[in-house]
Amino acid sequence: MTFYTIDPRGLMSMMDIDQNLTWEEWNDNLRETVTSLQVLGEQTGGFCICMSNKFKEGFARIDAETSDYYILGYNSSNPDPLKYVRHIEIKITRPGVSPGTYRDTYTLKRPSKRDK
């Protein structure tokens, strides 16, 4: 599943006057909240509209990326259950066609102690 995250605060350059934080505390909090949104977007194949007031452009990009898509499935030929990180490569032989954006790795769920 792809996540497109949005920070509705937009571009923030100053802290609110009524907040009782030092500049460093405010900056750390801003970085932590934005970083989590960025990581969630990037790790799922999406992106974050963060630290920007360009919401129109961001929504247009989301619309373009989600309007047409294919879902591919396959069974791995790798029998090694200890290789948790798997790499994916999509090759297209048709000229002028590209696979677009896709996740090039996935991680297998590690078995819990109950599963062993």
C-alpha positions as CSV (number, residue, x, y, z in Angstrom):
1,M,0.0,0.0,0.0
2,T,1.3,3.4,-0.9
3,F,1.0,6.3,1.5
4,Y,0.9,9.9,0.4
5,T,1.4,11.9,3.6
6,I,0.5,15.6,4.1
7,D,1.6,18.0,6.7
8,P,-1.3,20.5,6.7
9,R,0.8,23.0,8.6
10,G,2.6,23.8,5.3
11,L,5.9,25.7,5.4
12,M,6.7,26.7,8.9
13,S,9.5,29.1,9.7
14,M,8.5,30.4,13.2
15,M,7.0,28.9,16.3
16,D,3.8,30.1,17.9
17,I,4.3,32.8,20.4
18,D,2.2,31.0,23.0
19,Q,4.4,27.9,23.0
20,N,6.8,27.7,25.9
21,L,9.6,26.0,23.9
22,T,13.2,27.0,23.2
23,W,14.1,27.4,19.5
24,E,16.0,24.1,19.6
25,E,13.0,22.2,21.2
26,W,10.6,23.6,18.6
27,N,13.0,22.8,15.7
28,D,13.5,19.2,17.1
29,N,9.8,18.7,17.3
30,L,9.2,20.0,13.8
31,R,11.9,17.8,12.4
32,E,10.6,14.7,14.2
33,T,7.0,15.1,13.0
34,V,8.0,15.9,9.5
35,T,10.6,13.1,9.3
36,S,8.0,10.5,10.3
37,L,5.7,11.7,7.5
38,Q,8.5,11.6,5.0
39,V,9.7,8.2,6.0
40,L,6.1,6.7,5.9
41,G,5.6,8.2,2.4
42,E,9.0,7.2,1.0
43,Q,9.1,3.7,2.4
44,T,5.7,2.8,0.9
45,G,6.4,4.2,-2.6
46,G,4.6,7.6,-2.0
47,F,5.9,10.9,-0.9
48,C,5.2,13.7,1.6
49,I,3.8,17.1,1.0
50,C,5.9,18.6,3.9
51,M,7.6,21.8,4.5
52,S,5.9,23.3,1.5
53,N,2.8,25.4,0.7
54,K,2.5,23.8,-2.8
55,F,-0.5,21.7,-2.0
56,K,-2.0,22.1,-5.4
57,E,1.1,20.7,-7.1
58,G,1.3,17.8,-4.6
59,F,-2.3,16.8,-5.0
60,A,-1.9,16.9,-8.8
61,R,1.1,14.6,-8.5
62,I,-0.9,12.2,-6.3
63,D,-3.7,12.2,-8.8
64,A,-1.3,11.5,-11.7
65,E,0.4,8.6,-9.7
66,T,-2.9,7.0,-8.7
67,S,-5.0,7.4,-11.8
68,D,-3.5,4.5,-13.7
69,Y,-1.8,1.5,-12.2
70,Y,-1.1,-2.2,-12.4
71,I,-0.8,-4.7,-9.6
72,L,1.7,-7.4,-10.2
73,G,2.0,-10.6,-8.1
74,Y,4.5,-13.4,-8.2
75,N,5.8,-16.3,-6.1
76,S,9.5,-16.0,-5.1
77,S,11.8,-18.7,-6.4
78,N,14.1,-18.0,-3.5
79,P,13.7,-21.0,-1.0
80,D,16.0,-19.5,1.7
81,P,13.7,-18.5,4.6
82,L,16.6,-16.7,6.3
83,K,16.9,-14.1,3.5
84,Y,14.3,-11.6,4.9
85,V,15.0,-8.8,2.5
86,R,14.1,-9.6,-1.1
87,H,14.9,-7.5,-4.1
88,I,12.6,-7.0,-7.0
89,E,13.4,-5.9,-10.6
90,I,10.8,-5.3,-13.2
91,K,12.1,-5.6,-16.8
92,I,10.0,-4.4,-19.8
93,T,11.0,-5.3,-23.3
94,R,8.5,-3.1,-25.0
95,P,10.3,0.0,-26.4
96,G,9.2,3.3,-24.9
97,V,7.5,1.8,-21.8
98,S,8.9,2.2,-18.3
99,P,7.7,0.5,-15.1
100,G,7.2,3.8,-13.3
101,T,7.5,3.9,-9.6
102,Y,7.6,0.6,-7.7
103,R,9.1,-0.8,-4.5
104,D,12.4,-2.6,-5.4
105,T,12.6,-4.5,-2.1
106,Y,10.3,-6.1,0.4
107,T,11.0,-7.7,3.8
108,L,9.6,-11.0,4.9
109,K,8.0,-11.1,8.3
110,R,10.3,-12.8,10.8
111,P,8.7,-15.8,12.5
112,S,7.6,-15.2,16.1
113,K,8.7,-17.6,18.8
114,R,5.2,-19.1,18.7
115,D,5.6,-19.9,15.0
116,K,8.8,-21.9,15.6
